[in-house]
Amino acid sequence: GQNIDQPTEMTATEGAIVQINCTYQTSGFNGLFWYQQHAGEAPTFLSYNVLDGLEEKGRFSSFLSRSKGYSYLLLKELQMKDSASYLCAVNGRGGGATNKLIFGTGTLLAVQP
Amino acid sequence: EADIYQTPRYLVIGTGKKITLECSQTMGHDKMYWYQQDPGMELHLIHYSYGVNSTEKGDLSSESTVSRIRTEHFPLTLESARPSHTSQYLCASSELGQGSFFGPGTRLTVL
């Protein structure tokens, strides 16, 4: 079966660093995506990993280990506006042409002053 | 900035009505998707398309139907709306190897 696991909720302090983990079990793998979703809004794309290692984009970094079925999203210098749900999604079927994403339930991050 | 649009943004209708949710994108993407998401819950893929005249059902069973007559347009239709269809419907498009761009969503309430 297909399964993506993330913590349900996390709390962190403004200015700090937080790591959101994601583990997955899917039939096939063609990339892992992280999205940010504020309440009542559509998800917005944050990062994409298809090879092992760390991808850095400003305050956000994403890491992937395909052998472990594991990824994390690292948020640095947290700001209040970073309070949102963070969705891990895997393109887990067939060849690269499918781009069908399987979403986790999301991690609700609360940034406190 | 992603150019993907959905209308209406909010819709309240009575049971039994036929409705069409519109989705358009101006990025020339071949792949388009419809997701359903209840508040605080995960996204579920209900329909997708790899290009014109291509439509497939997603992982979550849905009573809706879709069509893809033009690359930029991917409407979703409910022939007879029911209260169980109350949800948020998100349209997305992508190209291979890129993240999906989501539209703003349509929040549907069926009374």
Chai-1 contact restraints between the chains, C-beta under 6 A:
chainA,res_idxA,chainB,res_idxB,connection_type,confidence,min_distance_angstrom,max_distance_angstrom,comment,restraint_id
A,F33,B,G99,contact,1.0,0.0,6.0,A-B,restraint_1
A,A42,B,L90,contact,1.0,0.0,6.0,A-B,restraint_2
A,A42,B,F102,contact,1.0,0.0,6.0,A-B,restraint_3
A,A42,B,P104,contact,1.0,0.0,6.0,A-B,restraint_4
A,A42,B,G105,contact,1.0,0.0,6.0,A-B,restraint_5
A,P43,B,F102,contact,1.0,0.0,6.0,A-B,restraint_6
A,F45,B,G99,contact,1.0,0.0,6.0,A-B,restraint_7
A,Y48,B,G99,contact,1.0,0.0,6.0,A-B,restraint_8
A,G96,B,L96,contact,1.0,0.0,6.0,A-B,restraint_9
A,N99,B,K31,contact,1.0,0.0,6.0,A-B,restraint_10
A,N99,B,S94,contact,1.0,0.0,6.0,A-B,restraint_11
A,F103,B,E42,contact,1.0,0.0,6.0,A-B,restraint_12
A,F103,B,L43,contact,1.0,0.0,6.0,A-B,restraint_13
A,T105,B,E42,contact,1.0,0.0,6.0,A-B,restraint_14
